[in-house]
Amino acid sequence: MADPVPAPAALRFDDSRLFRELLGQHDEHLKTLERQVGVRIDVTDQTLSLAGDPLETELASRVLVQLYGLLEQGYPIYPADVDYAVRILSSDRNAKLRDIFLDTVFISAHKRVITPKSVAQKAYIDAIRGFDIVFGVGPAGTGKTYLAMAMAIAELMKNSFSRIILTRPAVEAGEKLGFLPGDLAEKVNPYLRPLYDALHDMVDFDRARKLVERGTIEVAPLAFMRGRTLNDSFVILDEAQNTTTEQMKMFLTRLGYGSKAVITGDVTQVD
């Protein structure tokens, strides 16, 4: 005798506007969830019927209910958020998305809310808030530098620090660039471009330029840190895996009174 097919789980949502946002444009959010989890979701009025493996339908139900809760709190849902939600709740069924997604780090010049998107990113943000020196180690694309930059700008806007210093070793990625034209600033600029890119993504270009011109935000190669004492500063050392032991000691001893340092790197990408 064949095992009985489990009845589909049914979820009803009261607010029609939020329900449409939960579905996404052309049901894009539902399609993403179906693809990621492996369930079938049918829409009837404001009710979602989920069919599939019981564990998978339970996971999909948790994702939908918690995403709807975020919408009720005014958090806009994007397709990428569905992916993040599935990853988070797949690894920890008891995780609360609101504790992660509603932890606003900074609102960029483009009105985009920057928040952690995983349990690890949330822990990273909490560590930056709670400690004076934080090491962020992980593969490329995990938000180490971007979130540190967002935290730095947010703290600067709250006057928690008087300046931001962004630095990284001047090391080429695999190929030699040879002699570069221009003065010293122009020569080191290509090495620091990733830090400028993150800065301009959060602060409009004119404001960023004024902050850099006034020295409120300083972007400089690590070699320029020697002999300095950095007081009341939020300092970010990027690509720290390319530093020598002596350079790291030099950097850590630059920190003065009232300063915070975030050191990021990926030990698998030593150039």
N, C-alpha and C positions, 0 to 999 in steps of 0.2 A: 504494500500500500504506500503510495507516495506521501511524502510529508506535506501537511497543509501549507498553502501559501499564506504568509503573514499579511494581515490587513494593512494597507498603507497608513502611515501616520498622517494625521491631518492637523494643520496649524491655521488658525484663523486670526487675522489682524484687523483691528477696529478702524484705524485711521486710513482712509482711502488714499490720501496724498502720500503718506509715509509708505503705504503698501506699494504704490507705483515706484517710489524711489528705491524700495527694497528690491523690486524686480529688476530695475535698471532699464536703460534704453533698449528697446526691442528684447526685453527679458535677458539682457546680457549677463546680469549677475547670476541669474538662475542657471544659465547655460554654463557659466564658469564653475558653479558649484556642482552641477551634474557631472561635468568633465573631471573635476578634481577628486570628487568623493566616489563617483560611480553609482549614483542613484538616479531615479527618474522622478521628476517633479512636475505635477500637473496643476494648472491654475484654474480655479473656479470661483468667480466673483472675488472675494477677498480671502479665499482659503487656498492653502497649498497642500496638496496630497503627495506624500513621499513614499516611493516604493523601492525596495531593494533589500540588501542584506541588513538585518536588524542593527548591527553595530554601525554600519555606514549611514543608515537613516537616522539613527540617534545622533551621530556626529553632525549630519546636515541640519537636523532640527536645532541643535545647540547653536550652530553657526547662524542660522536664520533668526532665531529668537534674540541672540545677542546683538546681531547687526541691527535689528529693528530697535532694540533698546538704545543703540548709539544714535539712530535717527531721531528718536524721541528726545535725546539730549542735544539735538541740533548739529550733530556731526555728519557731514556729507559723506556718503559711501561711494567709492570708486571701484572699478573692477579689480584693481590691484589689492584693495582692502579685503576682498573676498578671498583672494589667494593667501594673504597674511593670516586672516582669521582661521582658515582651514589648517594652515601649518601650526598655528598656536594651539588650537583645540585638539589637533591630532596628537600632539606631544603631551598635552596636559588637558584632560577633559574638564578639569575643575577651574581652569584659568578664566579670568574675568576680562573680557576685551575692553570694557570701559576703563579699567585700571591702567591699561596700556595706551589705547588710542586717544583717551581724553586727557592724557598728560601733555598738554601743549607746551612745547619747548619755545617756539618762536613763530610769529606770523610774518612771512616774507613780504617784500615790497610788492609782490604779485598777489597778495592776499591769500597765499597758500599756507595752510596751517602745517607746521612741521611738528610731528609727533613720533614717538617710537613705534615701530611696526612689528616688534617681536619681544618675547620675554627677555632675551639677551640685551636688546637695545634699551629696554626699560631699566634693566639692572645697570647698564652703562651710564644712563642719564642720572640715575639715583646716586651712583658712585661719584660722578662729577660734582653733583650738588653737595655730597657729604664729605669729600676728602680733598686735600690740597694737591695731591699728586695722584694721577690716575693713569694706568697703562691700558690702552685699548689694543688688543692683539687679535687679528682675525684676517680672513681672506679679503681680497678686493671686492668692493661692492656691498659691504655690510654696514656702511654708514659711519665708520669710525671717525673720519675727518669731518664729514658733513654735519653730524650731530654735535661734535665738539665745537665746530664753527657756529652753529645755531645757538648753542649754550653760551658761547663767548659773547655774541652780539646781544643776546637777550640780557645777559648780566651787565653789559656795557650800557644798554638803554636804561637799566634800573639804577645806574650809577654805583653798582657794586664794585666796579674796577674803573680805573681812570684810562686804561688803554688795553688794546689787544695786540699781542705780538705773535705773528705766524712765521714759523721757520721750518726749514727742511734742509738736509744735506744737498749740496750741489753735485749730484751724481747722475750721469747719463744712464738711460735704460737700455743697455745692451750694445749701443753703437756710439762711437765717438763723434762728437759734434765739431771737433777741431776748434780753431780760433774763431771767435764770434766778433762781429764788428760792434762799434759803439763804445760808450763809456762803461764804467763798472756796473751801473744800474742796468744798462741794456744787455750787458753780457750775462748777468745772473737771472734776468727776467724769465727766459725760457724754463729754467728749473723751477721757478715759483708760480708759473702760470696755473697749475691745478688749484693752488690756494686762492688766486684771484678769481678763478671760475666759480668756486664755491661762494666766495664773498659777494660777487655780482649777482648770484642767484638769489641772495637773501636781501641785499640792499640795492636800491636803484643806483645806476651808474654814477650820476652826479654826486649823490650823497656819499657814496663809497670813495669817490675821488677826493672830496673835501676832507673826509676822515683820514685818508692816507696822507694828504698834503699837510694836515695839521699834526700828523704824528700820532693821532688817536688810534689808528690802526697801522701797524708797521709790518711789512712783509720783507723778510731778509733771510739770506742763507745762514746756515748754522755757524759758519766761520766768523760771522760778524758779532756773535754773542760773546766772544772771548773778552774778558776784562770788564764786563758790564755787571751791574746789579739791578735786577728788575723788580722794583717795588710796585705794589698796587696794580699788578698786571695779570691778565689772563693770557697765558702762554700756551701755544699749541706747537708741538714738535711733530711734524708729519714725516712719514717714511723713515722712522727711527731705526728700522732694521739695517739701514745703510750707514749708521754711525759706528765709529770705533768705540772701544771701551773708554779711551781718553776723552773723546768728544762727548760721550754720555755723561761722564763725571763732570766735565766742564759745564755742560748744560744744566745739570741738576744743582750745581753750586752757584748758578746765576740767580736763582730764585731768592727774592728778598721779602721784606715784610708785606703781608697782606696779598700775596700773589698765589695764583693757582696754575698748575701745569697739567696738560693732558698730552701724553706721549702715545702716538699711534704707529702701528707698523704691522707688517705681514712677514713672518720669518721665512715664508716660502718664496719670497720675491726679493732676495738680496741681489743687488746689481753690482 
